[in-house]
Amino acid sequence: MISLNLALAGLRLGLKNRQVGEKWVSNDCSYLCKGLSIILACFIVF
């Protein structure tokens, strides 16, 4: 559960960075956070 919360927090942080306008940094961060959250979700489910 803790890792899932961390992943969601990372996604929120990536979205906030995107809104600020740091496009290439936020895009890399959001893709990374999405990937990590998907991986963590798979570990939690399976």
C-alpha distance matrix in Angstrom:
0.0 3.8 5.5 5.2 6.3 8.7 9.9 10.7 12.4 14.3 15.5 16.7 18.4 20.1 21.3 22.7 24.5 25.9 27.4 29.0 30.9 30.1 30.3 30.1 27.6 25.2 25.7 24.8 21.7 20.6 21.3 19.4 16.3 16.6 17.1 14.2 11.8 13.6 13.5 9.7 9.6 12.4 10.9 8.0 10.8 13.4
3.8 0.0 3.8 5.4 5.1 6.3 8.7 10.0 10.5 12.4 14.4 15.4 16.5 18.4 20.1 21.1 22.6 24.5 26.0 27.1 29.2 28.2 28.7 28.5 25.6 23.5 24.5 23.3 20.0 19.4 20.5 18.2 15.1 16.3 16.9 13.5 11.8 14.5 14.0 10.3 11.4 14.3 12.5 10.5 13.8 16.1
5.5 3.8 0.0 3.8 5.4 5.0 6.2 8.7 9.7 10.5 12.4 14.3 15.2 16.5 18.5 19.9 21.0 22.6 24.6 25.8 27.5 26.1 26.4 25.8 23.1 21.2 21.7 20.3 17.2 16.7 17.3 14.9 12.1 13.2 13.3 9.9 8.6 11.3 10.5 6.9 8.8 11.6 10.0 8.9 12.4 14.3
5.2 5.4 3.8 0.0 3.8 5.4 5.0 6.2 8.6 9.8 10.6 12.4 14.2 15.3 16.7 18.4 20.0 21.2 22.9 24.6 26.3 25.4 25.3 25.1 22.7 20.3 20.6 19.8 16.8 15.4 16.1 14.5 11.2 11.5 12.3 9.6 6.9 9.4 9.9 6.6 6.8 10.3 9.9 8.2 10.9 13.6
6.3 5.1 5.4 3.8 0.0 3.8 5.4 5.1 6.1 8.6 9.9 10.6 12.2 14.2 15.4 16.5 18.4 20.0 21.2 22.7 24.9 24.2 24.6 24.8 22.2 19.6 20.6 20.1 16.7 15.5 17.1 15.5 11.9 12.9 14.4 11.7 9.2 12.4 13.2 10.1 10.5 14.1 13.7 11.8 14.4 17.3
8.7 6.3 5.0 5.4 3.8 0.0 3.8 5.5 5.0 6.2 8.7 9.9 10.4 12.3 14.3 15.2 16.4 18.4 20.1 21.1 23.1 21.9 22.5 22.3 19.4 17.3 18.5 17.5 14.0 13.6 15.2 13.0 9.7 11.7 12.9 9.8 8.5 12.1 12.5 9.7 11.3 14.6 14.0 13.0 16.0 18.4
9.9 8.7 6.2 5.0 5.4 3.8 0.0 3.8 5.4 5.0 6.3 8.7 9.8 10.5 12.5 14.3 15.3 16.6 18.7 20.1 21.6 20.5 20.5 20.2 17.7 15.4 15.9 15.0 11.8 10.8 11.9 10.1 6.6 8.0 9.4 6.7 4.9 8.7 9.6 7.6 8.9 12.2 12.4 12.0 14.5 16.8
10.7 10.0 8.7 6.2 5.1 5.5 3.8 0.0 3.8 5.3 5.0 6.2 8.6 9.8 10.6 12.4 14.3 15.3 16.7 18.6 20.4 20.0 20.0 20.4 18.2 15.3 16.0 16.0 12.7 10.9 12.8 12.0 8.2 8.8 11.4 9.7 7.0 10.3 12.2 10.3 10.4 14.1 14.9 13.7 15.7 18.6
12.4 10.5 9.7 8.6 6.1 5.0 5.4 3.8 0.0 3.8 5.4 5.1 6.2 8.6 9.9 10.5 12.3 14.3 15.5 16.7 18.9 18.3 19.1 19.6 16.9 14.2 15.8 15.7 12.1 11.1 13.7 12.6 9.0 10.9 13.4 11.4 9.7 13.4 14.9 12.9 13.7 17.3 17.6 16.6 19.0 21.7
14.3 12.4 10.5 9.8 8.6 6.2 5.0 5.3 3.8 0.0 3.8 5.4 5.0 6.2 8.7 9.8 10.5 12.4 14.4 15.4 17.0 15.9 16.4 16.4 13.6 11.2 12.6 12.1 8.5 8.0 10.5 9.0 5.7 8.4 10.7 8.9 8.4 12.0 13.3 12.1 13.6 16.7 17.1 16.9 19.3 21.7
15.5 14.4 12.4 10.6 9.9 8.7 6.3 5.0 5.4 3.8 0.0 3.8 5.4 5.0 6.2 8.6 9.9 10.6 12.5 14.4 15.8 15.2 15.0 15.5 13.5 10.3 11.1 11.5 8.4 6.2 8.8 8.8 5.4 6.5 9.8 9.3 7.9 10.9 13.2 12.6 13.1 16.3 17.5 17.3 19.0 21.6
16.7 15.4 14.3 12.4 10.6 9.9 8.7 6.2 5.1 5.4 3.8 0.0 3.8 5.4 5.1 6.2 8.6 9.8 10.7 12.5 14.7 14.7 15.2 16.5 14.3 11.0 12.6 13.7 10.4 8.6 11.9 12.2 9.0 10.2 13.6 13.0 11.4 14.4 16.8 15.7 16.0 19.4 20.6 19.8 21.6 24.4
18.4 16.5 15.2 14.2 12.2 10.4 9.8 8.6 6.2 5.0 5.4 3.8 0.0 3.8 5.5 5.1 6.2 8.6 10.0 10.7 12.9 12.3 13.4 14.4 11.7 8.9 11.4 12.0 8.5 8.1 11.7 11.4 8.9 11.2 14.1 13.3 12.7 16.0 17.8 16.9 18.0 21.2 22.0 21.6 23.8 26.3
20.1 18.4 16.5 15.3 14.2 12.3 10.5 9.8 8.6 6.2 5.0 5.4 3.8 0.0 3.8 5.5 5.1 6.2 8.8 10.0 11.1 10.2 10.4 11.2 9.0 5.7 7.7 8.6 5.6 4.6 8.4 8.9 7.1 9.1 12.0 12.1 12.0 14.7 16.7 16.7 17.7 20.5 21.7 21.9 23.7 26.0
21.3 20.1 18.5 16.7 15.4 14.3 12.5 10.6 9.9 8.7 6.2 5.1 5.5 3.8 0.0 3.8 5.4 5.0 6.4 8.8 10.2 10.6 10.6 12.4 11.1 7.3 8.8 11.0 8.8 6.7 10.2 11.7 9.8 10.6 14.0 14.6 13.7 16.1 18.7 18.6 18.9 21.9 23.5 23.3 24.7 27.4
22.7 21.1 19.9 18.4 16.5 15.2 14.3 12.4 10.5 9.8 8.6 6.2 5.1 5.5 3.8 0.0 3.8 5.4 5.1 6.4 9.0 9.8 11.0 13.3 11.5 8.3 11.0 13.0 10.5 9.6 13.4 14.3 12.4 13.9 17.2 17.2 16.5 19.3 21.6 21.1 21.7 24.8 26.1 25.7 27.4 30.2
24.5 22.6 21.0 20.0 18.4 16.4 15.3 14.3 12.3 10.5 9.9 8.6 6.2 5.1 5.4 3.8 0.0 3.8 5.4 5.1 6.7 6.4 8.1 10.0 8.0 5.3 8.7 10.4 8.4 8.6 12.2 13.0 12.0 14.0 16.8 17.1 17.2 19.8 21.8 21.8 22.8 25.6 26.8 26.9 28.8 31.2
25.9 24.5 22.6 21.2 20.0 18.4 16.6 15.3 14.3 12.4 10.6 9.8 8.6 6.2 5.0 5.4 3.8 0.0 3.8 5.4 5.4 6.0 6.0 8.6 8.1 4.8 6.9 9.9 8.9 8.1 11.2 13.1 12.5 13.5 16.5 17.5 17.5 19.6 21.9 22.4 23.0 25.6 27.3 27.6 28.9 31.3
27.4 26.0 24.6 22.9 21.2 20.1 18.7 16.7 15.5 14.4 12.5 10.7 10.0 8.8 6.4 5.1 5.4 3.8 0.0 3.8 5.3 7.8 8.5 11.9 11.4 8.5 10.6 13.7 12.5 11.4 14.7 16.6 15.5 16.4 19.6 20.5 20.0 22.2 24.8 24.9 25.3 28.1 29.8 29.7 31.0 33.6
29.0 27.1 25.8 24.6 22.7 21.1 20.1 18.6 16.7 15.4 14.4 12.5 10.7 10.0 8.8 6.4 5.1 5.4 3.8 0.0 3.8 6.0 8.3 11.5 10.6 8.7 11.7 14.2 13.0 13.0 16.4 17.7 17.0 18.5 21.4 22.0 22.0 24.4 26.6 26.7 27.5 30.3 31.7 31.7 33.3 35.9
30.9 29.2 27.5 26.3 24.9 23.1 21.6 20.4 18.9 17.0 15.8 14.7 12.9 11.1 10.2 9.0 6.7 5.4 5.3 3.8 0.0 3.8 5.3 8.8 9.1 7.9 10.0 12.8 12.7 12.9 15.6 17.4 17.4 18.6 21.3 22.4 22.7 24.7 26.9 27.5 28.3 30.8 32.4 32.8 34.3 36.6
30.1 28.2 26.1 25.4 24.2 21.9 20.5 20.0 18.3 15.9 15.2 14.7 12.3 10.2 10.6 9.8 6.4 6.0 7.8 6.0 3.8 0.0 3.8 6.1 5.6 5.7 8.3 10.2 10.3 11.5 13.9 15.2 15.7 17.5 19.6 20.6 21.5 23.6 25.3 26.0 27.3 29.6 31.0 31.7 33.4 35.4
30.3 28.7 26.4 25.3 24.6 22.5 20.5 20.0 19.1 16.4 15.0 15.2 13.4 10.4 10.6 11.0 8.1 6.0 8.5 8.3 5.3 3.8 0.0 3.8 5.6 5.3 5.9 8.6 9.8 10.3 12.0 14.0 15.0 16.0 18.0 19.7 20.6 22.1 24.0 25.2 26.3 28.3 30.0 30.9 32.2 34.1
30.1 28.5 25.8 25.1 24.8 22.3 20.2 20.4 19.6 16.4 15.5 16.5 14.4 11.2 12.4 13.3 10.0 8.6 11.9 11.5 8.8 6.1 3.8 0.0 3.8 5.5 5.1 6.2 8.6 9.9 10.7 12.2 14.1 15.4 16.6 18.3 19.9 21.2 22.6 24.2 25.6 27.2 28.8 30.1 31.5 33.1
27.6 25.6 23.1 22.7 22.2 19.4 17.7 18.2 16.9 13.6 13.5 14.3 11.7 9.0 11.1 11.5 8.0 8.1 11.4 10.6 9.1 5.6 5.6 3.8 0.0 3.8 5.5 5.3 6.2 8.6 10.1 10.6 12.1 14.2 15.5 16.4 18.1 20.0 21.2 22.2 24.0 25.9 27.0 28.2 30.0 31.6
25.2 23.5 21.2 20.3 19.6 17.3 15.4 15.3 14.2 11.2 10.3 11.0 8.9 5.7 7.3 8.3 5.3 4.8 8.5 8.7 7.9 5.7 5.3 5.5 3.8 0.0 3.8 5.4 4.9 5.9 8.4 9.6 10.1 11.8 13.9 14.9 15.9 17.9 19.6 20.4 21.7 23.9 25.3 26.1 27.8 29.7
25.7 24.5 21.7 20.6 20.6 18.5 15.9 16.0 15.8 12.6 11.1 12.6 11.4 7.7 8.8 11.0 8.7 6.9 10.6 11.7 10.0 8.3 5.9 5.1 5.5 3.8 0.0 3.8 5.4 5.2 6.1 8.4 9.8 10.5 12.2 14.1 15.2 16.4 18.3 19.8 20.8 22.6 24.4 25.5 26.7 28.4
24.8 23.3 20.3 19.8 20.1 17.5 15.0 16.0 15.7 12.1 11.5 13.7 12.0 8.6 11.0 13.0 10.4 9.9 13.7 14.2 12.8 10.2 8.6 6.2 5.3 5.4 3.8 0.0 3.8 5.6 5.3 6.1 8.6 10.0 10.6 12.2 14.2 15.5 16.5 18.2 19.8 21.3 22.7 24.2 25.7 27.1
21.7 20.0 17.2 16.8 16.7 14.0 11.8 12.7 12.1 8.5 8.4 10.4 8.5 5.6 8.8 10.5 8.4 8.9 12.5 13.0 12.7 10.3 9.8 8.6 6.2 4.9 5.4 3.8 0.0 3.8 5.5 5.1 6.0 8.5 9.8 10.4 12.0 14.1 15.2 16.1 17.9 19.9 20.9 22.1 23.9 25.6
20.6 19.4 16.7 15.4 15.5 13.6 10.8 10.9 11.1 8.0 6.2 8.6 8.1 4.6 6.7 9.6 8.6 8.1 11.4 13.0 12.9 11.5 10.3 9.9 8.6 5.9 5.2 5.6 3.8 0.0 3.8 5.4 5.0 6.0 8.5 9.7 10.3 12.1 14.1 15.0 16.1 18.2 19.8 20.6 22.1 24.0
21.3 20.5 17.3 16.1 17.1 15.2 11.9 12.8 13.7 10.5 8.8 11.9 11.7 8.4 10.2 13.4 12.2 11.2 14.7 16.4 15.6 13.9 12.0 10.7 10.1 8.4 6.1 5.3 5.5 3.8 0.0 3.8 5.5 5.1 6.1 8.6 9.9 10.6 12.3 14.1 15.2 16.6 18.5 19.9 21.0 22.5
19.4 18.2 14.9 14.5 15.5 13.0 10.1 12.0 12.6 9.0 8.8 12.2 11.4 8.9 11.7 14.3 13.0 13.1 16.6 17.7 17.4 15.2 14.0 12.2 10.6 9.6 8.4 6.1 5.1 5.4 3.8 0.0 3.8 5.5 5.1 6.1 8.6 10.0 10.6 12.2 14.1 15.5 16.6 18.2 19.9 21.1
16.3 15.1 12.1 11.2 11.9 9.7 6.6 8.2 9.0 5.7 5.4 9.0 8.9 7.1 9.8 12.4 12.0 12.5 15.5 17.0 17.4 15.7 15.0 14.1 12.1 10.1 9.8 8.6 6.0 5.0 5.5 3.8 0.0 3.8 5.4 5.1 6.0 8.5 9.8 10.3 11.9 14.1 15.2 16.1 18.0 19.8
16.6 16.3 13.2 11.5 12.9 11.7 8.0 8.8 10.9 8.4 6.5 10.2 11.2 9.1 10.6 13.9 14.0 13.5 16.4 18.5 18.6 17.5 16.0 15.4 14.2 11.8 10.5 10.0 8.5 6.0 5.1 5.5 3.8 0.0 3.8 5.5 5.1 6.1 8.6 9.8 10.4 12.3 14.3 15.2 16.3 18.1
17.1 16.9 13.3 12.3 14.4 12.9 9.4 11.4 13.4 10.7 9.8 13.6 14.1 12.0 14.0 17.2 16.8 16.5 19.6 21.4 21.3 19.6 18.0 16.6 15.5 13.9 12.2 10.6 9.8 8.5 6.1 5.1 5.4 3.8 0.0 3.8 5.5 5.2 6.2 8.6 9.9 10.7 12.5 14.3 15.4 16.5
14.2 13.5 9.9 9.6 11.7 9.8 6.7 9.7 11.4 8.9 9.3 13.0 13.3 12.1 14.6 17.2 17.1 17.5 20.5 22.0 22.4 20.6 19.7 18.3 16.4 14.9 14.1 12.2 10.4 9.7 8.6 6.1 5.1 5.5 3.8 0.0 3.8 5.5 5.1 6.0 8.4 9.9 10.6 12.2 14.1 15.3
11.8 11.8 8.6 6.9 9.2 8.5 4.9 7.0 9.7 8.4 7.9 11.4 12.7 12.0 13.7 16.5 17.2 17.5 20.0 22.0 22.7 21.5 20.6 19.9 18.1 15.9 15.2 14.2 12.0 10.3 9.9 8.6 6.0 5.1 5.5 3.8 0.0 3.8 5.4 5.0 5.9 8.5 9.8 10.3 12.0 14.0
13.6 14.5 11.3 9.4 12.4 12.1 8.7 10.3 13.4 12.0 10.9 14.4 16.0 14.7 16.1 19.3 19.8 19.6 22.2 24.4 24.7 23.6 22.1 21.2 20.0 17.9 16.4 15.5 14.1 12.1 10.6 10.0 8.5 6.1 5.2 5.5 3.8 0.0 3.8 5.5 5.0 6.2 8.7 9.9 10.4 12.1
13.5 14.0 10.5 9.9 13.2 12.5 9.6 12.2 14.9 13.3 13.2 16.8 17.8 16.7 18.7 21.6 21.8 21.9 24.8 26.6 26.9 25.3 24.0 22.6 21.2 19.6 18.3 16.5 15.2 14.1 12.3 10.6 9.8 8.6 6.2 5.1 5.4 3.8 0.0 3.8 5.4 5.2 6.4 8.7 10.0 10.6
9.7 10.3 6.9 6.6 10.1 9.7 7.6 10.3 12.9 12.1 12.6 15.7 16.9 16.7 18.6 21.1 21.8 22.4 24.9 26.7 27.5 26.0 25.2 24.2 22.2 20.4 19.8 18.2 16.1 15.0 14.1 12.2 10.3 9.8 8.6 6.0 5.0 5.5 3.8 0.0 3.8 5.4 5.1 6.2 8.6 9.9
9.6 11.4 8.8 6.8 10.5 11.3 8.9 10.4 13.7 13.6 13.1 16.0 18.0 17.7 18.9 21.7 22.8 23.0 25.3 27.5 28.3 27.3 26.3 25.6 24.0 21.7 20.8 19.8 17.9 16.1 15.2 14.1 11.9 10.4 9.9 8.4 5.9 5.0 5.4 3.8 0.0 3.8 5.4 5.1 6.1 8.5
12.4 14.3 11.6 10.3 14.1 14.6 12.2 14.1 17.3 16.7 16.3 19.4 21.2 20.5 21.9 24.8 25.6 25.6 28.1 30.3 30.8 29.6 28.3 27.2 25.9 23.9 22.6 21.3 19.9 18.2 16.6 15.5 14.1 12.3 10.7 9.9 8.5 6.2 5.2 5.4 3.8 0.0 3.8 5.4 5.2 5.9
10.9 12.5 10.0 9.9 13.7 14.0 12.4 14.9 17.6 17.1 17.5 20.6 22.0 21.7 23.5 26.1 26.8 27.3 29.8 31.7 32.4 31.0 30.0 28.8 27.0 25.3 24.4 22.7 20.9 19.8 18.5 16.6 15.2 14.3 12.5 10.6 9.8 8.7 6.4 5.1 5.4 3.8 0.0 3.8 5.6 5.3
8.0 10.5 8.9 8.2 11.8 13.0 12.0 13.7 16.6 16.9 17.3 19.8 21.6 21.9 23.3 25.7 26.9 27.6 29.7 31.7 32.8 31.7 30.9 30.1 28.2 26.1 25.5 24.2 22.1 20.6 19.9 18.2 16.1 15.2 14.3 12.2 10.3 9.9 8.7 6.2 5.1 5.4 3.8 0.0 3.8 5.7
10.8 13.8 12.4 10.9 14.4 16.0 14.5 15.7 19.0 19.3 19.0 21.6 23.8 23.7 24.7 27.4 28.8 28.9 31.0 33.3 34.3 33.4 32.2 31.5 30.0 27.8 26.7 25.7 23.9 22.1 21.0 19.9 18.0 16.3 15.4 14.1 12.0 10.4 10.0 8.6 6.1 5.2 5.6 3.8 0.0 3.8
13.4 16.1 14.3 13.6 17.3 18.4 16.8 18.6 21.7 21.7 21.6 24.4 26.3 26.0 27.4 30.2 31.2 31.3 33.6 35.9 36.6 35.4 34.1 33.1 31.6 29.7 28.4 27.1 25.6 24.0 22.5 21.1 19.8 18.1 16.5 15.3 14.0 12.1 10.6 9.9 8.5 5.9 5.3 5.7 3.8 0.0
